[in-house]
Amino acid sequence: LLLSLLLVSGVLSDLALWKLRMRRRLPPRMFAGAKTVIEVEAANQKRWLASVSVEMVDEVEGEETKPAHFVRVPAGATKTSGYSFEPPRRGRLELGQMRVRTRYPFGLIEKGYVTDKPAEIVVYPRLLDHVAAPPVQPVPGDAAPMHRTGRGSEFAGSVRFYREGDEARDIHWKRTASRGELVVREHEQDTSALVTLTIDDVMPAETQDEAGWRDDFERRVSESATLAAVYLGRGVSVQVRASKSESPIVAGGNAPDPIWYFLALLDAERVDATPKPRKPIGRRWAA
């Protein structure tokens, strides 16, 4: 009787895992120190049998995450679950194997399989709650010649069809009369103000407390990432510059993802205090 229970448990657990395929869906953004839900899809490719009491454990940077649970996946259906993950740092994170397992039906035997699905995600810097963002003035000349259509004071020269919520003062009556439909003016929002955020990413050679300097460097990176989002929300263009690299200029009102991506991959450099030996200069004698 005991052996028959083990046999039935093994057969049912095999049927629960048979033709069950897992696929992870990474979020578009992931920030250091912030909990994020990584979704997992379970597709049951069996025609008649459901997969019951299955869980998936992911591998991030060589360590297992919390499991994503699936109570029941009907035959021919796809269910979505997920697990919460908090990235400890910014930069690239490598995801490796996915371990699918079950203890169905009696909890006596755990069976599973491992599928190797490597992936990579770039974790953005940690965002701070409060950062002082001083006001800026427009940059003269061609420093930031960027304009975008939006709520502003200048007429962009184009019109569009009236939408619910548009102000009546924006209606272009002459073109409305010629077209027979309500059209409104499109304004040009001035985004010629440019803020350049500078980050010192070079560690001096005489630095004694390297861990403290790196903590301060990470804080400066987080401040720059937060300031970039604040200024872009105000319609100000932003660029970040380091010692040997710089981010693309992002026009005001756009998403700060290019700047966050640049900051996520920014590494600190250390100045070598020992000078390199010079090569001896050979002498040439004239005949």
Secondary structure, DSSP 8 states (H G I E B T S, - for coil): -HHHHHHHHHHHHHHHHTTEEEEEE--S--BTTS-EEEEEEEEE--SS--EEEEEEEEEETTEE---EEEEEE-TT-EEEEEEEE--SSSEEEEEEEEEEEE-TTTSS--EEEEEEEEEEEEEB----S-----------TTSS--EEEEEEEEEEEEEEE--TT--GGGB-HHHHHHHSS-EEEEEEEE---EEEEE---EE-TT-S-HHHHHHHHHHHHHHHHHHHHHHHHTT-EEEEE-SS-B---B-TTS-SHHHHHHHHT---EE---S-------------
